[in-house]
Amino acid sequence: MSNEKNTKSDEEIRNEVAKSMIFSKEENLDEMCDSFDSIMKEWKEDELRIPEEAIKDLCTDKYKSQTDINGVIAKISIINQIYSTRVKNIDTYWLAKHITNNGEKLEKYIFSDNEKQRIEAVQIIANSKYSSEDLSDERISQMNDHYSFATKYCSFHNPDKFPIYDGYMCAIVKSNWNNLCKKIFKKKGDIENIEFYENFCEAMGRLKEIFSKELGENISAKEFDQFLWLYLKNKIKLLKEQE
């Protein structure tokens, strides 16, 4: 008999656990709603909350400007270090330069009441590697895409208008795809459509609407994000402890 353990990758575990968060299943939704108060209390005591509050202060007060390259570099560096958004150190300056070059537009779009402009703000930042004539094709090919970073960057400036796209939220949306999200898109019912931020926002908005109705409380987009992140994190931790 083999003594080798059948180890699963973090992504496989995350996707497996996210299947217990299908909103169309009443028992799943009930369990999540019952956990809401305790999870949010735990969030207030979570070690990640302190650096998150510090980043929020930088983005909404000290370095609110999108045209000050020193401030933008500081925001990029801290967000990337704490949240591992795959911005390489060598790319930080180019990304900051790209943001400041589009600074006036971003200052308007990030805080716009127009959803299309907010979505364009994410797209502008996410597509930074294609914007510079100073970079060779080889250099561009070595740079990571900045989609997840762009959603976090915009969210820290305007938390309730920018759902954060990351591995956790992607897994949750995918788990709800066939039962819910596929029905709300005007484009193809393709799961890859969540990589379009407009579709991801629509999916997260619909899930929040369902959750808030069941909870009997109209929670903010930021609270919903914090709850889902910590709820999924705790369930992943529990599963790993049981293996």
Secondary structure as UniProt FT lines:
FT   HELIX           10..18
FT   HELIX           19..21
FT   TURN            23..24
FT   HELIX           26..45
FT   TURN            47..48
FT   HELIX           49..57
FT   HELIX           58..62
FT   HELIX           69..83
FT   HELIX           89..91
FT   HELIX           92..101
FT   HELIX           103..110
FT   HELIX           115..126
FT   HELIX           128..130
FT   TURN            133..134
FT   HELIX           137..141
FT   HELIX           147..157
FT   HELIX           159..161
FT   HELIX           167..175
FT   TURN            176..180
FT   HELIX           181..184
FT   HELIX           191..195
FT   HELIX           197..215
FT   HELIX           221..242
//
